[in-house]
Amino acid sequence: MGWQVRRGRQGPMTDSVAEGHFEIVNNLGLHARAATKLVQLASTFACEVEIAREGQKANAKSVMGVLLLCGAKGTIVDVTARGPSSEEAVRAIGQLIASKFGESS
């Protein structure tokens, strides 16, 4: 689990792409409060952020989209960010997930 950076093609429209693979570790999984925290964090970055689970993708800046992924404890999610601050976005989301969304369990 972790994240990596992939650079876009060379040229004037080059955007960096960062990707991360993270395990949901909090007992309640990706429930409403956790999804809201993830969306609030993703929304602070100018880049596009997508979260996916088993091929199902959602805009990480949409609470409904994130909730529809139904991420229980142990679920692996893929986070992809494209554009400015993509590396920082994936790193921050990974840290939020690893911190159990600030929950004690």
QUIGIWO-V460323 format. One line per field, one symbol per residue. ss: DSSP state (~ for helix, > for strand, _ for the rest). psi: psi as a letter, one per 20 degrees, with the letter a starting at -180 (. if undefined). burial: # if it has 24 or more other C-alpha atoms within 12 Angstrom, else .. A space follows every 50 residues. Layout:
ss = ???
psi = ???
burial = ???
//
This chain:
ss = _>>>>>>________>>>>>>>>________~~~~~~~~~~~_____>>> >>>__>>>>___~~~~~________>>>>>>>___~~~~~~~~~~~~~_~ ~~___
psi = qbrrppqrqqrhkpqqpqqqoqpoiqhibmaggghgggggghiiqirppq qqplipqqpijogggghiimnrpippqpppppapkgghggggghhgghjk kjqi.
burial = .####..........###########..###..##.###.###.#.#### ###...#######.###.###...#########.##############.# #....
//
